[in-house]
Amino acid sequence: MTDLTTFTDADTTDHYAASLGPEYFASNRLAEAMMAKFDAEHLKPLVDKVADEFRDKLWSDVVDYLLADTEQNVAGAIRQMVEQTVQALLTGKEWAMNRYPYADYSKGEEIRAAVAKHGGDTLLARRVADLEAELEKSRQTIEYLRRY
């Protein structure tokens, strides 16, 4: 048998040898000899293994990221609802006040008592201080405008 990596006379004398070169023919001969023993079914176990690993990894990533993302979205929506309710209460939105501190049921009474106990004088004193600061700022603005 001819050494597959050695040029043969046919490689160098072929009609196209001048333009394609002997390496073209030698490489084709080597490839044909290798592929003669090859069966495409030899790759099937490798392809199946890669496909299984890819599918498992893809499923794992989808589950991990999709569920984590969904969990974060749900948690964010709950936080936003709570924050909106607290803001509505603190700013005196009618629906929130009617639902909680002004409610006629027993929880309304408890909420009113807790707000009065925990907020009462301290909250009023802070609000008075806020209003006094706002009034002083308005006085300064009026004084400035009168001078100029």
N, C-alpha and C positions, 0 to 999 in steps of 0.2 A: 504494500500500500504506500502511496505517496505521502510524504509529510505534508500535512494540510497547511502549514505555515510557510512552506517554501514555494517560490515561484516555479511554475512548470514552463516548458517550452510553449505550450498552448497559451499561457498567460502573456507571454511576451510577443507571440507571433499572431495573435488574433487580429482580425481586421480592424477592430476598434482599440487595440492595445496602445496605439500612439496617442489617442485622445483620452482614453479612460485610464490607462496605466495598468501594469500587471497587478497592482494591489487590489484593483477593483475585482478582477477575476478570482484572485486568490481568496479575498474576503468572502466573495459569494460562495465559493467552493466550501470554505470552512463553515459558513452559516448553514448551508444546505446539509452538510454532514451532521452538524449538531442538531438541526431541526428534524432530521430523519428519525432520530431516536426520541424525539419529544412528542408527547401527547398532551393536548390541551387539558385533558382531565387531570393532569398532574397539578395544575394550578387551582383546581376546584377547592381542595381542602384549605389552601392558603386564603383564597378569596372568601370562603365561608367563615373562616376564623376572623379575618379582618372585618367582614360585614357584621358578624355577631358582636365583636368588641365595639365597633362603631355604633351599632344600634343600642347596645347597653349603655355606653357613655352618653350618647345623645339623649336617651330616655332619662338617665340619671340627671343630666344637666337641665333638661326641660322640667322635670319634677322639682329639683332643688330650686332653680331660679324662678319658675312660674309660681310655685307655692310660696316662696319667700316674698316675691313681689306682690302676690295677692294678699298675703298676710300684712305686709307693710301698708298696702292701699286701704285695707279694712281698718287697720289701727289708725291710720291717718284720718280716715273719714269719721271714726268715733271721736278722736281728739278734736277734730274740727266742730263736730256737733256739740261737744261739751263746752268748748271755748265760745261758740256762738251763744249757747244758753247762758253761760256765766256773763258774757258781755251784755246780753239782752237784760239780764237781771240788774247788772251794775249801772246800766244806762237807763233803766226804767221803761223798757219796752213793754207796752200794755199787755201783750200776750204772756210774757214771762212773769210779770207782776201778778196778773190774774191767776196764773197757773200755780205759782209758788207762795209768795208772802201774803197775797190777798185772798187766797183760797179759803173756802169755808170749812173744809175738812180738817181733821186734827193735825195733819202735817203742816197746814198753813199756820195754825196757832203756834206750833213748835218752831217753825221757821221765823215767824215774827218775834217770838221770844228770844231766839238765838241772835237775830240781827240786832235787836235792842240791847241785849246783854253784851255782845262782843263788839258791836260797832258804836253804839250809843254815843256817849260823850266824846270819846276819842275821835270817832268819825266826824261828828259835828264840829269839834274843835279844828280838825284838819281842813274841813270844808270852809269854815270861817276864815282860816289863815289863807287858803287859796283865794277866796273872794277879796280879802283885804289886799293881798299882793296884786291882784288884777286891778283893783281900784287905784292903788298907788301908781301902777304903771299908766293907767288912764290919766291920772292927775298930772303925771310928768309929761305925757304927750300933749295934754291941753296946755300946760305951762310953756312948753317948748314952742308950740304953734302960736301962742299969744306973743311971745317974744320976737318971733321971726315972721 
